[in-house]
Amino acid sequence: MSSSDIQVFILFSGDGHFSSVTSFLKNYFHKEVVIYGIRDSFSKTLQETASRVVILPTEEELNGNYYRLIFDYLRESPDPTYENAIATVMKKSKGASKQQIKASLNKLIECDYISERKLNFRGRNGAHKNLFVDWEKVQKSGIIS
């Protein structure tokens, strides 16, 4: 804490109990304290004591963006597949990992908004899995606007 080499402390928390630590570092050691916290779970007191604050989106906000991109792909694609959905959303969303997008798509499948069915087409080798959307259920849920 008292080392002159360390000028900035970064905390990942929204817990207001860390405001005393933040104040201590700033006032006694003259350190910059940057705090990363999740929107709607971030103590106002902690935000006020920090040198800088970075508010991160909630899981719902993140997934909401992925859901919109997934449904956009499914709406526009004549032959939607699981892998193409992930690849397309990855291209359109900046900074999203494949795991995040897969998790969002899997959640939509788990909740029966999307289903995956095998289709047999003439001229193609073997069965082909396509994604289908229950648009009525999606609309009723309000999952996307």
Buried (B, 14 or more C-beta within 10 A) or exposed (E): EEEEEEEEBEBEBBEBEBBEBBBBBBEEBEBBBBBBBBEEEBBEBBBEBBBEBEBBEEEEEBBBBBBBBBBBBBEEBEEBBBEBBBBBBBEBBEEBEEEBBBBBBEBBBEEEBBEEEEEEEEEEEEEEEBBEBBEEEBEEEEBBE
